[in-house]
């Protein structure tokens, strides 16, 4: 049996953004965004989404590693709410109730 190269087996990480009740935007990273979003919906996700329940998944962006996803998350969390909304809009997350199913490219 051939050994697979380790970098072919590495799963991509995702940066995702959730609109929460009250208009806030939660930003996180995960390997499986759908499963993580379900945890947020069930109240078993982050403290922020327990206190501000999710309304909808706005957008998700694939990144090649956890390190790059964490860097992107940090950068996104430095933005104002308006800047985050512009970023989501530029990636196709608004309008029309997008469930965030698109794989947006470019940060």
Phi, psi and omega per residue, in radians:
X1 nan 2.312 3.134
X2 -1.304 2.473 3.039
X3 -1.474 2.323 3.104
X4 -1.455 2.561 3.085
X5 -1.209 2.372 -3.029
X6 -1.034 -0.597 -3.091
X7 -1.290 -0.250 3.055
X8 -1.420 -0.355 -3.108
X9 -1.655 -0.170 -3.114
X10 -1.250 2.257 3.128
X11 -1.461 2.554 3.093
X12 -1.245 2.714 3.027
X13 -1.809 2.765 -3.096
X14 -2.215 2.407 2.922
X15 -1.647 2.334 3.130
X16 -2.402 2.736 3.128
X17 -2.298 2.351 -3.110
X18 -2.089 2.324 2.982
X19 -1.473 2.289 -3.090
X20 -1.957 2.836 3.082
X21 -0.985 2.378 -3.088
X22 1.655 -0.107 3.054
X23 1.630 -0.056 3.116
X24 -1.223 2.777 3.102
X25 -2.089 2.100 3.079
X26 -1.639 2.365 3.113
X27 -2.082 2.322 3.121
X28 -2.594 3.110 3.067
X29 -2.267 2.649 3.132
X30 -2.883 2.829 3.000
X31 -1.458 -0.703 -3.136
X32 -2.075 1.665 -3.067
X33 -1.108 -0.709 -3.113
X34 -1.076 -0.774 3.118
X35 -1.141 -0.721 -3.140
X36 -1.153 -0.711 3.118
X37 -1.089 -0.694 3.096
X38 -1.075 -0.655 3.081
X39 -1.118 -0.732 3.094
X40 -1.070 -0.767 -3.130
X41 -1.101 -0.629 -3.089
X42 -1.445 -0.027 3.137
X43 1.479 0.202 -3.131
X44 -1.921 0.280 3.114
X45 -1.623 -2.486 -3.130
X46 -1.188 2.715 3.098
X47 -0.994 -0.716 -3.128
X48 -0.993 -0.773 -3.098
X49 -1.379 -0.254 2.985
X50 -1.284 -0.679 -3.133
X51 -1.443 -0.445 -3.128
X52 -2.276 1.429 -3.019
X53 -0.948 2.509 3.137
X54 -1.106 2.494 3.037
X55 -1.785 -0.795 3.124
X56 -2.860 2.687 3.027
X57 -1.413 2.108 -3.051
X58 -1.474 -0.868 -3.037
X59 -2.826 2.727 3.028
X60 -2.411 2.593 -3.098
X61 -2.357 2.168 3.140
X62 -1.365 2.390 3.075
X63 -2.311 2.609 -2.987
X64 -1.302 -0.266 -3.108
X65 -2.634 2.843 3.102
X66 -1.110 -0.700 -3.140
X67 -1.015 -0.834 -3.137
X68 -1.188 -0.620 3.097
X69 -1.140 -0.740 3.133
X70 -1.143 -0.665 3.089
X71 -1.117 -0.769 3.135
X72 -1.115 -0.695 3.107
X73 -1.077 -0.796 3.125
X74 -1.041 -0.827 -3.139
X75 -1.073 -0.718 -3.132
X76 -1.143 -0.660 -3.121
X77 -1.238 -0.241 3.079
X78 -1.439 -0.250 -3.095
X79 -1.394 2.700 3.019
X80 -1.281 2.893 3.118
X81 -1.022 -0.705 3.138
X82 -1.125 -0.738 3.124
X83 -1.123 -0.669 3.089
X84 -1.093 -0.763 -3.138
X85 -1.121 -0.669 3.076
X86 -1.098 -0.732 3.135
X87 -1.091 -0.794 3.114
X88 -1.067 -0.787 3.136
X89 -1.055 -0.750 -3.129
X90 -1.099 -0.478 -3.138
X91 -1.661 0.125 3.057
X92 1.551 0.289 -3.119
X93 -1.425 -0.255 3.063
X94 -2.177 2.914 -0.436
X95 -1.513 -2.853 2.974
X96 1.460 0.347 3.034
X97 1.231 0.578 3.101
X98 -0.939 2.316 3.132
X99 -1.536 0.130 3.092
X100 1.394 0.244 -3.056
X101 -1.294 -0.207 -3.134
X102 -1.353 2.569 3.038
X103 -1.638 1.765 -3.110
X104 -1.465 2.537 3.133
X105 -1.968 2.591 3.076
X106 1.492 2.239 3.087
X107 -1.634 nan nan
